[in-house]
Amino acid sequence: MGKSYRDLIAWQKAMKLVSQIYDDTERFPDRERFGLTSQIRRAAVSIPCNIAEGQGRRTKREFHQFLGNARGSVMEVETQVLIALDRKFLDSKKSEVLLEVLAEIGRILNGLMDSLEEKSSSAGAS
């Protein structure tokens, strides 16, 4: 696990997602500042933070756990994007772009988690 978290594609894409979320939520109604705006931003920020924190842990098992947390936050943001679309805070084009990015990050996280599981089970088999 010698790589820096900043080298991970999942972290890089999650950081871009955070910027997109901040930009897109700028236009949410003021009444949502402490509601959906705050929630979706916090959930988006937690994705790269969990990836970084997991990479900094001592074991693959801990890293796997934090990647699972990041994946959970991906699902949280996805749900919040759908709520924003339903409430017409986001248009369908912006929400579609965000949902595609979220799906891609989810796939990358799944691949990372699978690779950690394979390394653990092959290490245990020897």
MOGI-V932155 format. One record per residue. N is the residue number from 1. RES is the residue in three letters. PSI is psi in whole degrees, -180 to 180 (NA if undefined). OMEGA is omega in whole degrees, -180 to 180 (999 if undefined). NEAR is the number of other ideal C-beta (glycine too) atoms within 12 Angstrom. Layout:
n = {N N}
res = {RES RES}
psi = {PSI PSI}
omega = {OMEGA OMEGA}
near = {NEAR NEAR}
//
This chain:
n = {1 2 3 4 5 6 7 8 9 10 11 12 13 14 15 16 17 18 19 20 21 22 23 24 25 26 27 28 29 30 31 32 33 34 35 36 37 38 39 40 41 42 43 44 45 46 47 48 49 50 51 52 53 54 55 56 57 58 59 60 61 62 63 64 65 66 67 68 69 70 71 72 73 74 75 76 77 78 79 80 81 82 83 84 85 86 87 88 89 90 91 92 93 94 95 96 97 98 99 100 101 102 103 104 105 106 107 108 109 110 111 112 113 114 115 116 117 118 119 120 121 122 123 124 125 126}
res = {MET GLY LYS SER TYR ARG ASP LEU ILE ALA TRP GLN LYS ALA MET LYS LEU VAL SER GLN ILE TYR ASP ASP THR GLU ARG PHE PRO ASP ARG GLU ARG PHE GLY LEU THR SER GLN ILE ARG ARG ALA ALA VAL SER ILE PRO CYS ASN ILE ALA GLU GLY GLN GLY ARG ARG THR LYS ARG GLU PHE HIS GLN PHE LEU GLY ASN ALA ARG GLY SER VAL MET GLU VAL GLU THR GLN VAL LEU ILE ALA LEU ASP ARG LYS PHE LEU ASP SER LYS LYS SER GLU VAL LEU LEU GLU VAL LEU ALA GLU ILE GLY ARG ILE LEU ASN GLY LEU MET ASP SER LEU GLU GLU LYS SER SER SER ALA GLY ALA SER}
psi = {39 -14 149 150 -28 -17 -14 128 -39 -43 -44 -45 -36 -37 -41 -39 -43 -46 -44 -45 -46 -45 -46 -29 -9 -32 5 154 146 -35 -15 3 -43 4 -114 -38 -50 -43 -46 -35 -45 -43 -41 -43 -33 -20 -61 -29 -43 -38 -46 -46 -41 -41 -31 -6 166 -24 157 -35 -43 -41 -46 -43 -45 -33 -36 -40 -43 -42 -39 -40 -33 -46 -36 -48 -41 -46 -41 -35 -42 -37 -45 -38 -46 -39 -1 29 -26 144 169 -33 -48 -43 -37 -44 -47 -43 -36 -44 -44 -42 -41 -46 -41 -44 -41 -44 -42 -43 -42 -45 -43 -42 -35 -38 -42 -42 -40 -44 -31 -30 -36 -23 -20 NA}
omega = {-176 -180 171 177 -180 177 -177 180 180 180 -179 180 178 177 177 178 179 178 179 -179 179 180 -176 -179 176 -176 175 179 179 -179 180 -176 -178 179 -174 180 -179 -177 -177 177 180 -180 179 179 -177 180 180 179 179 177 -179 -178 179 179 -179 180 -172 -175 176 180 178 178 179 -180 -180 174 175 176 179 179 176 178 175 -180 178 180 178 179 -179 175 179 176 180 177 180 -180 180 173 176 174 -174 -180 179 -178 178 179 180 -179 177 179 179 179 179 178 178 179 180 178 178 179 178 -180 178 -179 177 178 179 179 -180 -178 177 177 -180 -177 -176 999}
near = {21 6 16 13 29 16 14 31 21 40 32 23 29 39 25 23 40 31 20 29 43 21 18 32 34 19 17 30 17 13 12 23 16 13 20 32 28 19 25 40 31 22 35 39 26 29 47 36 23 36 43 28 22 34 30 20 21 12 17 25 21 20 33 30 21 35 40 26 27 42 34 21 37 38 24 28 41 31 22 35 38 22 23 33 25 15 20 15 29 33 17 16 12 24 30 18 22 37 28 19 32 38 22 24 40 30 19 28 37 22 19 35 29 18 21 28 21 16 20 19 15 12 13 11 8 7}
//
